């Protein structure tokens, strides 16, 4: 499904809001901004077209149109970019699925070093394909269980892969000391329940730093979105 002009404009507005610094408005930055937007919109368009093509054969995201992908997946993924910008860190996206949040983040910032982990073979193949198609040399794909990945990571990204206690248990062997787990979540009432379960099931929960940050996803004002940050000691 080709990306229409109105979808490109929607992408541009979202990238401006979530990625480009609002104070970068001097004349010298204007030309950079236009070039940056053009390139990112081109890559996102390729990504979304490929995603929807694969989705007809391999159920990656269920029934979704272009706008749904842009708002509910791309923009939601980029809502956590402010936590990653400028960090020299190894990043792991656990249960990457169709590439959210890892692919949008890898597209907007080539300085981010991200490993996307996906157990299911067809989804991992999609991620590999997109990585090559978009030339994302900052994105590495690992097909298998996250507990079998080599090395440890500074930052863990988790979106749609279970509650906080499950995420913590699943990734505890691959996080460094003083690492950060970033979980993309919805309603605060559900998050509070997950935090209670995390504290019940985690012996050293008192050693974890927990914070909740509300985020605004463009064009998704009617839905509550929050990011939970777990800092390991």
Residue pairs with C-beta under 8 A, 6 or more apart in sequence:
1 49
1 52
1 53
1 65
1 66
2 49
3 45
3 48
3 49
3 66
4 66
7 45
7 66
7 67
7 70
8 41
8 45
10 67
10 70
10 71
10 219
11 40
11 41
11 44
11 45
11 70
11 74
12 37
12 41
13 218
14 70
14 71
14 74
14 75
14 78
14 218
14 219
15 37
15 40
15 41
15 78
15 108
16 33
16 37
17 218
18 75
18 78
18 79
18 81
18 82
18 218
19 40
19 78
19 81
19 108
19 109
20 33
20 36
20 37
24 32
24 33
40 107
40 108
43 107
43 134
44 70
44 74
44 104
44 107
46 133
46 134
47 99
47 103
47 107
47 130
47 133
47 134
48 66
48 69
48 70
48 74
50 126
50 129
50 130
50 133
51 60
51 61
51 69
51 98
51 99
51 126
51 130
52 64
52 66
52 69
54 60
54 126
54 129
55 61
55 64
55 98
58 122
58 123
58 126
60 97
60 98
60 123
60 126
61 69
61 73
61 98
64 72
64 73
71 217
71 218
71 219
71 220
72 220
73 98
73 100
73 104
74 100
74 104
75 217
75 218
75 219
75 220
76 100
76 101
76 159
76 184
76 217
76 220
76 225
77 100
77 101
77 102
77 103
77 104
77 105
77 159
77 184
78 101
78 104
78 105
78 108
79 184
79 215
79 216
79 217
79 225
79 227
80 101
80 105
80 157
80 182
80 184
80 215
80 227
81 105
81 108
81 109
83 180
83 182
83 227
83 229
84 91
84 105
84 109
84 112
84 155
85 109
87 112
87 154
87 155
89 113
89 153
89 154
89 155
90 113
90 115
90 151
90 152
90 153
90 154
90 155
91 102
91 105
91 112
91 113
91 114
91 115
91 153
91 154
91 155
91 156
91 157
92 114
92 115
92 117
92 146
92 149
92 153
92 155
92 156
92 157
92 171
92 174
93 101
93 102
93 114
93 115
93 116
93 117
93 157
93 158
93 159
94 117
94 146
94 156
94 157
94 158
94 161
94 167
94 170
94 171
95 117
95 118
95 119
95 146
95 158
95 159
95 160
95 161
95 162
96 102
96 116
96 117
96 118
96 123
96 127
96 141
97 118
97 123
97 160
98 123
98 126
99 116
99 126
99 127
99 130
100 159
100 160
101 157
101 159
101 184
102 114
102 116
102 127
102 139
102 157
103 116
103 127
103 130
103 134
103 136
103 139
105 112
105 114
105 157
106 112
106 114
106 136
106 138
106 139
107 134
107 136
110 137
110 138
111 138
112 138
113 138
114 138
114 139
114 140
114 157
115 139
115 140
115 141
115 142
115 149
115 153
116 127
116 139
116 140
116 141
116 142
117 142
117 144
117 146
117 149
118 124
118 127
118 141
118 142
118 143
119 143
119 144
119 145
121 143
124 141
124 142
124 143
125 143
127 139
127 141
128 141
130 136
131 139
131 141
142 149
146 170
146 171
146 174
147 170
147 173
147 174
149 174
151 174
152 174
152 175
152 176
152 179
153 174
153 175
153 176
153 179
154 176
154 179
154 180
155 179
155 180
155 181
155 182
156 167
156 171
156 174
156 175
156 179
156 180
156 181
156 182
157 182
157 184
158 167
158 171
158 181
158 182
158 183
158 184
159 183
159 184
160 184
161 167
161 170
162 170
163 194
163 197
163 198
164 183
164 191
164 194
164 195
164 197
164 198
164 228
164 230
165 194
165 197
165 198
165 200
165 201
165 202
167 181
167 183
168 181
168 198
168 202
168 208
168 230
169 201
169 202
171 181
175 181
175 232
176 232
177 232
177 233
178 231
178 232
178 233
179 231
179 232
180 229
180 230
180 231
180 232
181 229
181 230
181 231
181 232
182 227
182 228
182 229
183 227
183 228
183 229
183 230
184 225
184 227
185 191
185 194
185 225
185 226
185 227
185 228
186 223
186 224
186 225
186 226
187 224
187 226
188 212
188 214
188 224
188 226
191 212
191 226
191 228
194 228
195 210
195 228
198 205
198 208
198 210
199 205
202 208
207 232
207 233
208 230
208 231
208 232
208 233
209 229
209 230
209 231
209 232
209 233
210 228
210 229
210 230
210 231
211 228
211 229
211 231
212 226
212 227
212 228
212 229
213 226
213 227
213 229
214 224
214 225
214 226
215 225
215 226
215 227
216 225
217 223
217 225
